[in-house]
């Protein structure tokens, strides 16, 4: 158990500049798009609130837990989107809290198509309690001091094309590559540094019958010195009341999703995914994710004439 905790701490701190994927993974990425792409702001033509909690690798001491909350809305005749994103991510002895303001310019290409350009800005607050670790080498310079907090700026950008039954987008939610922690010695070196993550998303909806629709979605993530990762999800939408889906994440795992449309404005989602990774698959009880989304619509007729699938 001790070795597991040390392992996850080393991964989270990025010792020796190992640049693994640092940003949290979401099985409900298709409902939580604003966290990774600011151009999504205002895309639902409603004042939209989304809350998500992820509990990863249950049973693995020090495993990641993530909470996000977003709110966004269109303004200026729906040609502008504004949003606010909050994220808290804890893994081992480290904690990252991020707050960003999102802005999107929504260019209307036709009656049903928009091309959106987005930027965001805010801050990340990092902290690490290395005194909580049990070290194999207590004299390791990388852990000689306890570090309690560092505030760094955040800047991101994205593009998003949407139609009622299709979307595609690309983004870099954090452009800056800030140094997070250093050894604190006379020959100071970074032991953890942010790396840009490049995201690609796409999805569509196909009617199988009047009461059944199929929604395939994909998320691609690229970061330096880490394998290109793809999430592929297929969801069946039953009478616009129940969503049932399966997910495959390359090099990591598989999962299942269920969504319940409590009303035409309120959606509850739950997912369970099982890690098949060589380093983690044998030591955990899977990952759980819960999501709640509420749309406050500006025109009650709109929710009947044009349902939002993304």
Order of alpha helices (4+ residues) and beta strands (2+ residues): alpha-beta-beta-beta-beta-beta-beta-beta-beta-beta-beta-beta-beta-beta-beta-beta-beta-beta-alpha
